[in-house]
Every structure is written in C-alpha cells, then in structure tokens.
Amino acid sequence: MFEFLVLIGIIFVIAIFLSFHPKGNVGEHRVSYKAKSFSRKNSASESFDNVIFKTPDGTTQIDHIIISVYGIFVIETKDYTGWIFGNENQQKWTQSLVGPRKFSIFGRRYSSVKYQFQNPLRQNYKHVKAVQKFLNVSMDKIFSIIVFAGDSEFKSEMPDNVIELHELTSYLNSYKEQILSIETVEMLSEKMSDYLLNSEIDEEDHIENIMNNRDNPICPKCGSKMILRTAKKGKSAGSQFWGCRNFPSCKTTKTYNS
C-alpha cells in the first residue's frame, strides 16, 4: 500500500510539472523582443502579441504577428526543454525530458519522461487562416513560423520554418522580396491595432472556450456541434473520435481524449 501511494505521488508531481511546462510566458517574451527588434529595424513593419480571434469553433490565440513589406509572419512559440521529435505529417509531436542519469521506481529503470503535444505546424495553420480571414489578404502573403524558445534539441529533421530562438532574426531577414506596399502595411497594421484596442475577447474567454471545447467540441470548419463516434474499420477500429454532425457534407474529425 505504501509503495502504491508513493507511486501515485510521483505520477502526480510529474503531471503537475508537465502541465506547467508546455507553454511559458518567458519564451513568448523572448520571441516578442526579437519580433519587435525586427520591426524597429524595418520602418514599414509592425509586430503584435497575443492576438485572439473568433473562429467557427470558438476562439484562437496567436502568439505573434509581424506585418511587413516582406509579408505577414504568424509565429507560434513553444517554450519547451528536452528532445523534440516530430514531422509535418504527424498529428502529435513528442517532448522527451531526459534525466541526467537513469532513475528507478520499484525496480523499473527510467531515463526520460515523455509528453505529447499537438503538431505546431497544424496548430499554426489555423492561426494563419484566422489572420488571412481578418486581414483579407491572399495566403501567399502569409508565412508560418514555429519557434522553439526553450532549451530544447530537435531529434527529427524539421521543416525550414521550424526553428530555434537564436535563428529567428536571420530567418526573418532571409525574406528580401517586398510583396506588400508600404501603404498596405500601414493600412493592415492600423486595422490590427484598432481590433486589439476595441476587442471584447480576452484571455479568460479564450481559456474558457478551450475548456468547453474539450467536452463539447465545435467543428472548426463549419461551426456545427461534433458527435462522439466509434471507428468501425481500419487500424483505428473500436476507437472513439469526434466527428462533425454534418457528415458526410463535412468530414472534419478531432481526436477524442478520454
């Protein structure tokens, strides 16, 4: 009984650690500083932090947006440590927190704790679409960037737009072709500033929406309610998932986490 309670305690501590770990303000502040530095050095450029838009399934929060003559950069920050595994086609990526040495719990030896998180490329695609809709610009003017700002190390070959914090400035500077006029940048920046000044959506609303959407999800594509379904065929047969109520006209699905 004692060993069982100790094990539960260890699991509880690890769970608390991981719950605080995935998204940190420190990393976002560091990325924000570099984004604003880039904007200051490029006169026709503005950067915005923590932008929340309404979406068909509630709200979406965007860490950073840079509007410049070189394009509109939508940046998702990940303040993670440890080893990072993933590729653009995977639904989930993995963070491995590697210990300085192996440790044991009741005779079983461990060298890491693993945590899965949503593929940030897919996550930021939703952000890109929200920016595209709000600013009413073509998708070829918007660029998605994923920045890992913590003490992490990629253990998989990553796409060019998945970078570490120290690479952000040089990555932004690699865009040299002016694809937006100064007048357009000023107009879009003013529209964004006015929105942030007058928006009635705050971070508490966004968090509340996330919590509600876990148990009663709304389809991110058409805005209809989603229904818990059971897969009948293939490798996932027997597993549950969220499916759009408007199927087959809308075939959007979401992972079900029991």
C-alpha positions as CSV (number, residue, x, y, z in Angstrom):
1,M,0.0,0.0,0.0
2,F,2.8,2.4,0.9
3,E,4.6,1.7,-2.4
4,F,1.3,2.4,-4.3
5,L,0.9,5.7,-2.5
6,V,4.5,6.7,-3.3
7,L,4.0,5.8,-7.0
8,I,0.8,7.9,-7.1
9,G,2.6,10.8,-5.6
10,I,5.4,10.6,-8.1
11,I,2.9,10.5,-11.0
12,F,1.1,13.5,-9.5
13,V,4.3,15.5,-9.3
14,I,5.2,14.7,-12.9
15,A,1.7,15.6,-14.1
16,I,2.0,19.0,-12.4
17,F,5.4,19.6,-13.9
18,L,4.2,18.8,-17.4
19,S,1.0,20.9,-17.0
20,F,3.0,24.0,-16.4
21,H,5.8,23.2,-18.9
22,P,4.3,23.2,-22.4
23,K,3.6,26.9,-22.8
24,G,5.6,29.6,-20.9
25,N,5.4,33.3,-21.0
26,V,9.2,33.6,-20.8
27,G,9.7,32.1,-24.2
28,E,6.9,34.3,-25.7
29,H,8.6,37.5,-24.2
30,R,11.9,36.5,-25.8
31,V,10.3,35.9,-29.2
32,S,8.3,39.2,-28.8
33,Y,11.6,41.1,-28.2
34,K,13.1,39.7,-31.3
35,A,10.0,40.4,-33.4
36,K,9.8,44.0,-32.2
37,S,13.6,44.4,-32.9
38,F,13.0,43.3,-36.4
39,S,10.1,45.8,-36.8
40,R,12.2,48.6,-35.4
41,K,14.9,47.9,-38.0
42,N,12.4,47.8,-40.8
43,S,10.4,51.0,-40.9
44,A,7.4,49.6,-42.7
45,S,6.8,46.9,-40.1
46,E,4.6,46.3,-37.0
47,S,4.6,43.5,-34.6
48,F,1.6,42.3,-32.4
49,D,1.5,39.9,-29.5
50,N,-1.2,37.7,-28.0
51,V,-3.9,38.3,-30.7
52,I,-7.2,36.4,-30.1
53,F,-9.7,36.0,-32.9
54,K,-13.1,34.4,-33.1
55,T,-13.3,31.2,-35.1
56,P,-16.1,28.8,-36.1
57,D,-15.3,26.6,-33.1
58,G,-14.8,29.5,-30.6
59,T,-11.5,31.4,-30.4
60,T,-7.9,31.0,-31.4
61,Q,-4.9,32.7,-29.8
62,I,-1.9,33.8,-31.8
63,D,1.4,34.4,-30.1
64,H,2.9,36.9,-32.5
65,I,2.1,38.6,-35.8
66,I,4.5,40.7,-37.8
67,I,3.2,42.8,-40.7
68,S,5.9,44.0,-43.1
69,V,6.6,44.7,-46.7
70,Y,8.2,41.3,-46.9
71,G,5.0,39.6,-45.9
72,I,2.9,38.7,-42.8
73,F,4.6,36.4,-40.3
74,V,2.5,34.4,-38.0
75,I,4.6,33.0,-35.2
76,E,3.8,30.2,-32.8
77,T,6.2,29.9,-29.7
78,K,7.0,26.7,-28.0
79,D,8.9,27.2,-24.7
80,Y,10.0,23.5,-24.3
81,T,13.1,21.8,-23.0
82,G,14.5,18.4,-23.8
83,W,14.4,16.4,-27.0
84,I,11.8,17.2,-29.7
85,F,10.6,14.5,-32.1
86,G,8.1,15.1,-34.9
87,N,7.5,15.8,-38.6
88,E,4.9,17.8,-40.5
89,N,2.7,14.9,-41.2
90,Q,2.3,13.7,-37.6
91,Q,-0.8,14.7,-35.6
92,K,1.2,14.7,-32.3
93,W,4.9,15.6,-31.6
94,T,6.8,14.3,-28.6
95,Q,8.9,16.1,-26.0
96,S,11.3,13.8,-24.1
97,L,12.6,15.2,-20.8
98,V,15.9,13.5,-20.5
99,G,17.3,13.0,-17.0
100,P,21.0,13.4,-16.1
101,R,21.1,9.7,-15.2
102,K,18.8,6.7,-15.1
103,F,16.5,6.6,-12.1
104,S,14.4,3.7,-10.8
105,I,10.9,3.3,-9.4
106,F,10.3,0.0,-7.6
107,G,12.9,-1.8,-9.7
108,R,12.0,-0.3,-13.1
109,R,14.6,2.0,-14.6
110,Y,13.8,5.2,-16.5
111,S,15.9,7.7,-18.3
112,S,13.2,10.1,-19.5
113,V,9.7,11.4,-19.2
114,K,7.7,11.8,-22.4
115,Y,5.0,14.3,-23.2
116,Q,3.0,14.6,-26.4
117,F,1.7,17.9,-27.8
118,Q,-0.2,19.0,-30.9
119,N,1.7,19.3,-34.1
120,P,2.6,23.1,-34.0
121,L,2.5,23.3,-37.8
122,R,-1.1,22.2,-37.8
123,Q,-1.9,24.4,-34.9
124,N,-0.4,27.5,-36.6
125,Y,-2.2,26.7,-39.8
126,K,-5.4,27.5,-38.0
127,H,-3.8,30.8,-36.9
128,V,-2.7,31.6,-40.4
129,K,-6.2,31.1,-41.7
130,A,-7.6,33.3,-39.0
131,V,-5.2,36.1,-39.9
132,Q,-5.9,35.6,-43.6
133,K,-9.6,36.0,-43.0
134,F,-9.3,39.0,-40.7
135,L,-6.8,40.9,-42.9
136,N,-8.4,39.7,-46.2
137,V,-5.1,39.0,-47.9
138,S,-4.0,36.0,-50.0
139,M,-2.4,33.1,-48.4
140,D,0.8,33.5,-50.4
141,K,1.4,36.8,-48.4
142,I,1.4,35.0,-45.1
143,F,4.2,32.9,-43.6
144,S,4.0,30.4,-40.7
145,I,6.9,30.2,-38.3
146,I,7.3,27.9,-35.3
147,V,9.9,29.0,-32.8
148,F,11.2,26.7,-30.0
149,A,12.4,29.2,-27.4
150,G,13.4,26.9,-24.6
151,D,16.5,24.7,-24.0
152,S,15.4,22.1,-26.5
153,E,17.1,20.0,-29.2
154,F,15.5,18.7,-32.3
155,K,15.9,14.9,-32.7
156,S,14.0,14.8,-36.0
157,E,14.6,16.6,-39.3
158,M,12.4,19.7,-39.2
159,P,10.9,21.8,-42.0
160,D,12.7,25.1,-42.7
161,N,10.1,27.1,-40.8
162,V,10.5,25.2,-37.5
163,I,13.5,27.0,-35.9
164,E,15.2,27.7,-32.6
165,L,15.0,31.2,-31.0
166,H,18.6,32.2,-32.0
167,E,17.7,31.6,-35.6
168,L,14.6,33.9,-35.7
169,T,16.3,37.1,-36.7
170,S,18.3,35.6,-39.5
171,Y,15.2,33.7,-40.7
172,L,13.1,36.9,-40.9
173,N,16.0,38.7,-42.6
174,S,16.1,36.0,-45.3
175,Y,12.9,37.4,-46.7
176,K,14.1,40.1,-49.0
177,E,11.4,40.5,-51.7
178,Q,8.9,43.2,-51.0
179,I,5.5,41.7,-51.6
180,L,3.4,44.4,-49.8
181,S,3.4,48.1,-50.4
182,I,4.2,50.5,-47.5
183,E,0.6,51.8,-47.8
184,T,-0.8,48.3,-47.5
185,V,1.4,47.6,-44.4
186,E,0.2,50.8,-42.8
187,M,-3.4,50.0,-43.5
188,L,-3.2,46.4,-42.2
189,S,-1.3,47.5,-39.1
190,E,-3.9,50.1,-38.3
191,K,-6.7,47.6,-38.8
192,M,-4.9,45.2,-36.4
193,S,-4.2,48.0,-33.8
194,D,-7.9,49.1,-33.9
195,Y,-9.0,45.5,-33.4
196,L,-6.8,45.0,-30.4
197,L,-7.9,48.3,-28.9
198,N,-11.6,47.5,-29.2
199,S,-11.8,43.8,-29.0
200,E,-14.0,42.4,-26.2
201,I,-12.4,39.0,-26.3
202,D,-9.7,38.4,-23.6
203,E,-7.5,35.6,-22.5
204,E,-10.1,34.4,-19.9
205,D,-12.7,34.0,-22.7
206,H,-10.2,32.0,-24.7
207,I,-9.3,29.7,-21.8
208,E,-13.0,29.1,-21.0
209,N,-13.6,28.3,-24.7
210,I,-10.7,25.7,-24.6
211,M,-12.2,24.0,-21.6
212,N,-15.7,23.9,-23.0
213,N,-14.5,22.6,-26.4
214,R,-12.8,19.6,-24.7
215,D,-16.1,18.1,-23.7
216,N,-18.5,19.7,-26.2
217,P,-16.3,20.4,-29.3
218,I,-17.5,22.6,-32.2
219,C,-16.4,21.8,-35.7
220,P,-13.5,24.1,-36.6
221,K,-14.6,24.1,-40.3
222,C,-18.3,24.7,-40.3
223,G,-19.2,25.6,-36.7
224,S,-21.6,22.7,-36.1
225,K,-21.6,20.5,-33.0
226,M,-19.4,17.4,-33.1
227,I,-20.6,14.0,-32.1
228,L,-18.6,11.2,-30.4
229,R,-18.3,8.3,-32.9
230,T,-16.6,4.9,-32.9
231,A,-14.4,3.9,-35.8
232,K,-15.7,0.7,-37.5
233,K,-12.9,0.0,-39.9
234,G,-9.1,0.1,-40.3
235,K,-6.4,0.2,-37.7
236,S,-8.4,2.5,-35.5
237,A,-11.5,0.2,-35.4
238,G,-13.1,0.4,-32.0
239,S,-11.5,3.7,-31.0
240,Q,-13.6,6.8,-30.4
241,F,-13.3,10.2,-32.2
242,W,-15.2,13.4,-32.6
243,G,-17.0,13.7,-36.0
244,C,-18.8,16.7,-37.4
245,R,-22.6,16.4,-37.1
246,N,-22.9,17.5,-40.8
247,F,-21.2,14.4,-42.0
248,P,-20.9,13.5,-44.9
249,S,-21.1,17.1,-46.2
250,C,-18.4,18.0,-43.6
251,K,-15.9,15.3,-42.9
252,T,-13.9,17.1,-40.2
253,T,-12.8,15.0,-37.2
254,K,-11.0,15.6,-33.9
255,T,-9.1,13.3,-31.6
256,Y,-11.1,12.1,-28.6
257,N,-9.1,12.2,-25.3
258,S,-11.0,10.3,-22.6
